[in-house]
Structure formats: structure tokens, C-alpha cells
Amino acid sequence: MRYCQRITELVSQQQERKLSFVEQSAVKLHLLMCPSCKNFERNCQDLSKLMKEFAKEKDK
């Protein structure tokens, strides 16, 4: 569970910065084995897309 916390932190951070190779590898490997963290990643990606769409609409 503690490792899941670290992975979710990295998933969140990758929206704002490029992860190192080691961090990327750890995230990818963990997501293959952990459905909860995979779901978290999917939710983060969806939220990011929605925020970008909202920003585009706001600028119109």
C-alpha cells in the first residue's frame, strides 16, 4: 500500500514534469500489476483532458 502511494504521486507528477527513466519504469511495472493504481492513472489522464478542453472553451 505504501508503494501504491508513491506510484500515485509519480502518476500525478508526470502531468507536470518528465519522470526519470527509473521512475517511468517503476510506474509502468507497477501499473501492470495493480488495478487500483491503473484506475488512478486513467482518472488522472481523463481529468487532464477535461481541463485542457475547458481551457480551450474558456479562451473562445
ChimeraX commands (.cxc) that place a marker at each C-alpha (Angstrom):
marker #1 position 0.00,0.00,0.00 radius 0.5
marker #1 position 2.84,2.37,0.75 radius 0.5
marker #1 position 4.28,1.67,-2.67 radius 0.5
marker #1 position 0.90,2.48,-4.22 radius 0.5
marker #1 position 1.07,5.87,-2.55 radius 0.5
marker #1 position 4.46,6.53,-4.15 radius 0.5
marker #1 position 3.22,5.40,-7.55 radius 0.5
marker #1 position 0.14,7.63,-7.40 radius 0.5
marker #1 position 2.41,10.55,-6.50 radius 0.5
marker #1 position 4.54,9.83,-9.56 radius 0.5
marker #1 position 1.47,9.45,-11.78 radius 0.5
marker #1 position 0.30,12.87,-10.62 radius 0.5
marker #1 position 3.74,14.40,-11.10 radius 0.5
marker #1 position 4.07,13.12,-14.65 radius 0.5
marker #1 position 1.33,15.58,-15.63 radius 0.5
marker #1 position 3.71,18.41,-14.71 radius 0.5
marker #1 position 7.21,17.07,-15.30 radius 0.5
marker #1 position 9.05,14.36,-17.18 radius 0.5
marker #1 position 9.77,11.40,-14.94 radius 0.5
marker #1 position 13.23,9.88,-14.90 radius 0.5
marker #1 position 13.77,6.57,-16.66 radius 0.5
marker #1 position 13.81,4.75,-13.30 radius 0.5
marker #1 position 10.57,6.45,-12.21 radius 0.5
marker #1 position 8.88,5.70,-15.53 radius 0.5
marker #1 position 9.93,2.07,-15.34 radius 0.5
marker #1 position 8.69,1.70,-11.77 radius 0.5
marker #1 position 5.34,3.24,-12.67 radius 0.5
marker #1 position 4.87,1.08,-15.78 radius 0.5
marker #1 position 5.77,-2.12,-13.97 radius 0.5
marker #1 position 3.54,-1.34,-11.01 radius 0.5
marker #1 position 0.58,-0.42,-13.23 radius 0.5
marker #1 position 0.80,-3.83,-14.89 radius 0.5
marker #1 position 0.18,-5.47,-11.52 radius 0.5
marker #1 position -2.09,-3.04,-9.67 radius 0.5
marker #1 position -5.60,-2.37,-10.97 radius 0.5
marker #1 position -6.23,0.35,-8.38 radius 0.5
marker #1 position -3.23,2.40,-9.44 radius 0.5
marker #1 position -4.04,1.77,-13.11 radius 0.5
marker #1 position -7.52,3.17,-12.45 radius 0.5
marker #1 position -5.97,6.19,-10.72 radius 0.5
marker #1 position -3.76,6.80,-13.76 radius 0.5
marker #1 position -6.77,6.59,-16.08 radius 0.5
marker #1 position -8.68,9.07,-13.92 radius 0.5
marker #1 position -5.73,11.48,-13.94 radius 0.5
marker #1 position -5.50,11.29,-17.72 radius 0.5
marker #1 position -9.24,11.88,-18.09 radius 0.5
marker #1 position -9.13,14.84,-15.73 radius 0.5
marker #1 position -6.18,16.33,-17.59 radius 0.5
marker #1 position -8.04,16.05,-20.91 radius 0.5
marker #1 position -11.15,17.67,-19.44 radius 0.5
marker #1 position -9.12,20.54,-18.02 radius 0.5
marker #1 position -7.47,21.17,-21.40 radius 0.5
marker #1 position -10.85,21.13,-23.15 radius 0.5
marker #1 position -12.25,23.53,-20.56 radius 0.5
marker #1 position -9.31,25.89,-21.06 radius 0.5
marker #1 position -9.88,25.87,-24.83 radius 0.5
marker #1 position -13.58,26.66,-24.40 radius 0.5
marker #1 position -12.79,29.42,-21.93 radius 0.5
marker #1 position -10.41,31.08,-24.41 radius 0.5
marker #1 position -13.06,31.25,-27.16 radius 0.5
marker link #1:1,2 radius 0.2
marker link #1:2,3 radius 0.2
marker link #1:3,4 radius 0.2
marker link #1:4,5 radius 0.2
marker link #1:5,6 radius 0.2
marker link #1:6,7 radius 0.2
marker link #1:7,8 radius 0.2
marker link #1:8,9 radius 0.2
marker link #1:9,10 radius 0.2
marker link #1:10,11 radius 0.2
marker link #1:11,12 radius 0.2
marker link #1:12,13 radius 0.2
marker link #1:13,14 radius 0.2
marker link #1:14,15 radius 0.2
marker link #1:15,16 radius 0.2
marker link #1:16,17 radius 0.2
marker link #1:17,18 radius 0.2
marker link #1:18,19 radius 0.2
marker link #1:19,20 radius 0.2
marker link #1:20,21 radius 0.2
marker link #1:21,22 radius 0.2
marker link #1:22,23 radius 0.2
marker link #1:23,24 radius 0.2
marker link #1:24,25 radius 0.2
marker link #1:25,26 radius 0.2
marker link #1:26,27 radius 0.2
marker link #1:27,28 radius 0.2
marker link #1:28,29 radius 0.2
marker link #1:29,30 radius 0.2
marker link #1:30,31 radius 0.2
marker link #1:31,32 radius 0.2
marker link #1:32,33 radius 0.2
marker link #1:33,34 radius 0.2
marker link #1:34,35 radius 0.2
marker link #1:35,36 radius 0.2
marker link #1:36,37 radius 0.2
marker link #1:37,38 radius 0.2
marker link #1:38,39 radius 0.2
marker link #1:39,40 radius 0.2
marker link #1:40,41 radius 0.2
marker link #1:41,42 radius 0.2
marker link #1:42,43 radius 0.2
marker link #1:43,44 radius 0.2
marker link #1:44,45 radius 0.2
marker link #1:45,46 radius 0.2
marker link #1:46,47 radius 0.2
marker link #1:47,48 radius 0.2
marker link #1:48,49 radius 0.2
marker link #1:49,50 radius 0.2
marker link #1:50,51 radius 0.2
marker link #1:51,52 radius 0.2
marker link #1:52,53 radius 0.2
marker link #1:53,54 radius 0.2
marker link #1:54,55 radius 0.2
marker link #1:55,56 radius 0.2
marker link #1:56,57 radius 0.2
marker link #1:57,58 radius 0.2
marker link #1:58,59 radius 0.2
marker link #1:59,60 radius 0.2
view
